[in-house]
Amino acid sequence: MIVRRLRAFGAFWYDFVVGDDWLVALGVLIALAITYLLAHGTTMAAWWLLPAALVVLLPVSVRRVVRPRR
C-alpha cells in the first residue's frame, strides 16, 4: 500500500517536472545549477542566465514538437 502510493507520488512529480520534453527539464536543471554556481562562486550577477536559458530552450522545444517526424 505504501509502496504503491510512493510510486504514484514519484510518477506525478516526474510527469509534472519532466512532462513531454525531458530535454527542456534537463536544460532548466543545468541553467539553475550554473546560476547557483555563478551567484555563489563569483561576484558576477547571475540573474540573466535563466531568462537567457528560456530564450534558447523554448524555441528548441517548440521546434521539436512541430518538426515532422521521419
N, C-alpha and C positions, 0 to 999 in steps of 0.2 A: 504494500500500500504506500509506504513512504517512498520507496524507490520509484514507483510509478509517478508520484507527484513531483519528485525531484527531477525526473526525466522530462515531464511536461513543463515544469518551470524552466529548465535549461533550453528546451526546444522553443518555448515562447521567446526567451531573450535572444537566442540565436537568430530566429526569424525576424525579430524586431530590429536587431542591430545589423545583421548581415543582409537580410531581405533578399532581393533578387540579384543584387550585384555585389559579390564578395570583393571585387576589385576596388570599389568605392570605399567599402568598410576598411579595407587594408590601407588605402590611401589616407583616409581620415586618421586612422591609428598612427600611421607614420608621421603625418603632419602634427598631430598632438604631441608625439614623442619629441620631435625636433623642436617644436615650440617650447616645450618644457626645458629641453637642454639649452636652448638659446636664452631663455628667461633666467635660468638659474646658473648658467655657466659663464655667461658673458654680461657685459653692461649694455649690449645692444638691445633695442626694443624689439620684441618678438611678436607684437600684436598683428603684424601684417602677414604673417605666414599662413594663418588659417583662411583668411579671405582669398589669398593667392592660390591656396590648395583648392578652394571651392571653384575658382575661375578655371582651373585645369581639370578637376575631376568631373564637374557637371557636364561639360561637352563630351568628355570621354564616355561617360555613362549613357548619355542620350544617343551618341553615335553607335554604341554597341547595340542599343535597342532597335534603332531604325535601320541599321545596315542589313541588307538582305543576306540571309544565310545561304551558303553554297553547299 
